[in-house]
Amino acid sequence: MPLLKSWVDSANTATTDFPLNNLPCGVFSIGDADARCGIAIGDMVLDITGLEEEGLLTLADHAVFDVPFWNELMELGPDAWADFRAQVTEFLRAGSPKQALAEDYLVAQAEVTLHLPFLVSEYTDFYSGKEHAVNVGTMFRGAENALPPNWLHLPIGYNGRASSVVVSGTDVRRPLGQLKPPGADVPYFGPSKRFDLELEMGAVVGRASSDMVSVADADEMIFGYVLLNDWSARDIQAWEYQPLGPFQAKATATTISPWIVMAAALQDFRTATPPREVPLLPYLREPGPLSYDISLEVGLAPEGKPETVISRTNYAQMYYSAAQQLCHHTTSGCPMNVGDLLGSGTISGPTKDSRGSLLELSWGGKEPITLDSGEARSFLEDGDTLTLRGHAQGDGYRIGFGACTGRVMPALELPDWAK
Amino acid sequence: MPLLKSWVDSANTATTDFPLNNLPCGVFSIGDADARCGIAIGDMVLDITGLEEEGLLTLADHAVFDVPFWNELMELGPDAWADFRAQVTEFLRAGSPKQALAEDYLVAQAEVTLHLPFLVSEYTDFYSGKEHAVNVGTMFRGAENALPPNWLHLPIGYNGRASSVVVSGTDVRRPLGQLKPPGADVPYFGPSKRFDLELEMGAVVGRASSDMVSVADADEMIFGYVLLNDWSARDIQAWEYQPLGPFQAKATATTISPWIVMAAALQDFRTATPPREVPLLPYLREPGPLSYDISLEVGLAPEGKPETVISRTNYAQMYYSAAQQLCHHTTSGCPMNVGDLLGSGTISGPTKDSRGSLLELSWGGKEPITLDSGEARSFLEDGDTLTLRGHAQGDGYRIGFGACTGRVMPALELPDWAK
């Protein structure tokens, strides 16, 4: 599909994340006013709640956007999602007779505060990046045992903590936790010294299920995608994770981009997952290309210093698509709900500069990376700002997610009862 | 505290779970009517929603019980919880001038359907039973490595799936999943053959937190307790759980008792956790006895056959209290919310007949147990009904939870796309 022209000029450039082809879903507020649903278009936001209030946009026989989250639209199902895109496109397309009407509902992105775009029901994090699994496995278990025996047969996942999901721009405090340095006899309690990022994509489940669903049906349940940074305390994790998996190491924060890019906006960028190294069981086989070609990068800016891009990779690296992950998630009869968030797992490419975590980039801290400012990094320092960016590249335009940022704040002082 | 006498005669017996001292919180419906909040008293239910509707019970300047769950009362905080108990006690105590009023709001438990008593925000499952951890560790890793090195230092936990929590009486379908029998080269997809129960207690978090809380404060955040059966597919778990922990093995269902016993009703039954085998870090130390003396048992009834009690144990076995678990849960900055559910971990005692799972009772299937009907069991069979019961024993009365039951249904037929 070519670029769809809008009368919003800033939406017609090759570098905006938000052309008319995109229409990503966010929640915004201005000053002290209540938060509202909006769509990004160029450098503006279209006030969807306002349009609905005035009767200019109608999706159902009840209000859908009178709440500051997109779950209500998701509840209506795929036909309504398509109807919504058609109605909004009609407002914003070049030559639209509705331009004058819509102009009253446009506000500059520079003037708004963005909020979490949906209510996160539950959060699951997968481990579907093969390079990441091999890298981490090699560091922890040696090259011979790098990939767990189940890895090529199923998308390994674990349940994360939905309450920890925050929107881009939220400061993230370095966590406290139990730490047991190599060689120590007993653990101590203090701030994590190996606080890290994980570059991921998140799939937003838009339809509920109660029984097992096929990969094809799972794909249709996905409303859209976000960028996702799964902050991880490697030292807390190393001590706590056996035998039941990561817990407090992953519970401090998970930052997502402020905009949900609807799956409909990404259809031109479908691509196949990598070739299977062993055959998958029938239930996990894909009926067609279900992954996406989405370029990703991570920037790290020390406090008061310019940013260095520390990683460039692509979502198409993932061995399992979100549809495969969601299908596997339902095999046990596990009910899925609107607003469930599925993290892809860390997205690392085959080269050193495409690794999606500092754990991998610095090889467990043994090979610190050097930033453009000359500083070295093994793990995150207080004051560091992380920024994830991503886009699918069209012909003369791109479909982007907006920046997914977070700054590391110093750990809390230990309270007296913890000393 | 002695038995508090009620004018509801069935509440004054030594064997009812629900004397006036208890007042547990449930949600009930009659026929097709909407579900309402109620309190169990003897063999009756007091219609709390009805009392509030008529202005006979007032907790706040807004309706608290106009929704079929108890989260709204929890939101009001501990002073309101105490006020609630005082007001309800005044309705139900022997000699109450309000007896005639309250009689209109009593219905027989035999006539009601019970529902999930609260909205489960997120569900965390711990692993705080030392005998259970040693038993499972011995089977999986040998006696020398039975207890993971972190076990005596922190309450190991993992995030479970809130959407899978169901109320007592809900049928539970045997899950499908990836299974890899010992010696097989590759996994296959089919019904679990090692489907199991886990006897646990659940703590219901009644107050939210955003920063780390002390053990003492965590204890005051707990609204009440339920019985909890964490259904587990051992064969799915064995194949999937490395390196990120249990996932689909624990996502089929988690059954809780229909009644939340408020922490206030259990204060007379406080007891200390077992002696520490190594000193705990200061943040996890308890300011006093924070566990509870609650007798527990599990009954197993094959279809059409009488029940055999297969395990008798006590909550006081748990090495970590719910308050310690909740404190540890907050160390990373993980936000906790009203309605969070914390499973204790499987409660096994030191003797064979006090083990809280079939995995332990049959020692991994090697020593099947024999039921009173003469049948043997290593794991659950289709049609088996599991019933958890529990109570704290007072002087001539007890504080009970009602039965926590579930029947195992046959697995779904494999859909064509999964064959």
Boltz contact constraints between the chains, C-beta under 6 A:
constraints:
  - contact:
      token1: [A, 122]
      token2: [B, 162]
      max_distance: 6.0
  - contact:
      token1: [A, 148]
      token2: [B, 242]
      max_distance: 6.0
  - contact:
      token1: [A, 148]
      token2: [B, 243]
      max_distance: 6.0
  - contact:
      token1: [A, 150]
      token2: [B, 239]
      max_distance: 6.0
  - contact:
      token1: [A, 153]
      token2: [B, 187]
      max_distance: 6.0
  - contact:
      token1: [A, 154]
      token2: [B, 178]
      max_distance: 6.0
  - contact:
      token1: [A, 156]
      token2: [B, 244]
      max_distance: 6.0
  - contact:
      token1: [A, 157]
      token2: [B, 247]
      max_distance: 6.0
  - contact:
      token1: [A, 158]
      token2: [B, 244]
      max_distance: 6.0
  - contact:
      token1: [A, 158]
      token2: [B, 245]
      max_distance: 6.0
  - contact:
      token1: [A, 158]
      token2: [B, 247]
      max_distance: 6.0
  - contact:
      token1: [A, 159]
      token2: [B, 159]
      max_distance: 6.0
  - contact:
      token1: [A, 159]
      token2: [B, 161]
      max_distance: 6.0
  - contact:
      token1: [A, 161]
      token2: [B, 159]
      max_distance: 6.0
  - contact:
      token1: [A, 161]
      token2: [B, 334]
      max_distance: 6.0
  - contact:
      token1: [A, 162]
      token2: [B, 122]
      max_distance: 6.0
  - contact:
      token1: [A, 163]
      token2: [B, 335]
      max_distance: 6.0
  - contact:
      token1: [A, 163]
      token2: [B, 337]
      max_distance: 6.0
  - contact:
      token1: [A, 164]
      token2: [B, 334]
      max_distance: 6.0
  - contact:
      token1: [A, 173]
      token2: [B, 333]
      max_distance: 6.0
  - contact:
      token1: [A, 175]
      token2: [B, 332]
      max_distance: 6.0
  - contact:
      token1: [A, 175]
      token2: [B, 333]
      max_distance: 6.0
  - contact:
      token1: [A, 176]
      token2: [B, 331]
      max_distance: 6.0
  - contact:
      token1: [A, 177]
      token2: [B, 331]
      max_distance: 6.0
  - contact:
      token1: [A, 177]
      token2: [B, 332]
      max_distance: 6.0
  - contact:
      token1: [A, 178]
      token2: [B, 154]
      max_distance: 6.0
  - contact:
      token1: [A, 187]
      token2: [B, 153]
      max_distance: 6.0
  - contact:
      token1: [A, 189]
      token2: [B, 281]
      max_distance: 6.0
  - contact:
      token1: [A, 189]
      token2: [B, 283]
      max_distance: 6.0
  - contact:
      token1: [A, 214]
      token2: [B, 417]
      max_distance: 6.0
  - contact:
      token1: [A, 239]
      token2: [B, 150]
      max_distance: 6.0
  - contact:
      token1: [A, 242]
      token2: [B, 148]
      max_distance: 6.0
  - contact:
      token1: [A, 243]
      token2: [B, 148]
      max_distance: 6.0
  - contact:
      token1: [A, 244]
      token2: [B, 156]
      max_distance: 6.0
  - contact:
      token1: [A, 244]
      token2: [B, 158]
      max_distance: 6.0
  - contact:
      token1: [A, 244]
      token2: [B, 245]
      max_distance: 6.0
  - contact:
      token1: [A, 245]
      token2: [B, 158]
      max_distance: 6.0
  - contact:
      token1: [A, 245]
      token2: [B, 244]
      max_distance: 6.0
  - contact:
      token1: [A, 245]
      token2: [B, 245]
      max_distance: 6.0
  - contact:
      token1: [A, 247]
      token2: [B, 157]
      max_distance: 6.0
  - contact:
      token1: [A, 247]
      token2: [B, 158]
      max_distance: 6.0
  - contact:
      token1: [A, 248]
      token2: [B, 331]
      max_distance: 6.0
  - contact:
      token1: [A, 248]
      token2: [B, 332]
      max_distance: 6.0
  - contact:
      token1: [A, 251]
      token2: [B, 332]
      max_distance: 6.0
  - contact:
      token1: [A, 251]
      token2: [B, 334]
      max_distance: 6.0
  - contact:
      token1: [A, 252]
      token2: [B, 332]
      max_distance: 6.0
  - contact:
      token1: [A, 252]
      token2: [B, 333]
      max_distance: 6.0
  - contact:
      token1: [A, 281]
      token2: [B, 189]
      max_distance: 6.0
  - contact:
      token1: [A, 282]
      token2: [B, 418]
      max_distance: 6.0
  - contact:
      token1: [A, 283]
      token2: [B, 189]
      max_distance: 6.0
  - contact:
      token1: [A, 283]
      token2: [B, 418]
      max_distance: 6.0
  - contact:
      token1: [A, 331]
      token2: [B, 176]
      max_distance: 6.0
  - contact:
      token1: [A, 331]
      token2: [B, 177]
      max_distance: 6.0
  - contact:
      token1: [A, 331]
      token2: [B, 248]
      max_distance: 6.0
  - contact:
      token1: [A, 332]
      token2: [B, 175]
      max_distance: 6.0
  - contact:
      token1: [A, 332]
      token2: [B, 177]
      max_distance: 6.0
  - contact:
      token1: [A, 332]
      token2: [B, 248]
      max_distance: 6.0
  - contact:
      token1: [A, 332]
      token2: [B, 251]
      max_distance: 6.0
  - contact:
      token1: [A, 332]
      token2: [B, 252]
      max_distance: 6.0
  - contact:
      token1: [A, 333]
      token2: [B, 173]
      max_distance: 6.0
  - contact:
      token1: [A, 333]
      token2: [B, 175]
      max_distance: 6.0
  - contact:
      token1: [A, 333]
      token2: [B, 252]
      max_distance: 6.0
  - contact:
      token1: [A, 334]
      token2: [B, 161]
      max_distance: 6.0
  - contact:
      token1: [A, 334]
      token2: [B, 164]
      max_distance: 6.0
  - contact:
      token1: [A, 334]
      token2: [B, 251]
      max_distance: 6.0
  - contact:
      token1: [A, 335]
      token2: [B, 163]
      max_distance: 6.0
  - contact:
      token1: [A, 337]
      token2: [B, 163]
      max_distance: 6.0
  - contact:
      token1: [A, 417]
      token2: [B, 214]
      max_distance: 6.0
  - contact:
      token1: [A, 418]
      token2: [B, 282]
      max_distance: 6.0
  - contact:
      token1: [A, 418]
      token2: [B, 283]
      max_distance: 6.0
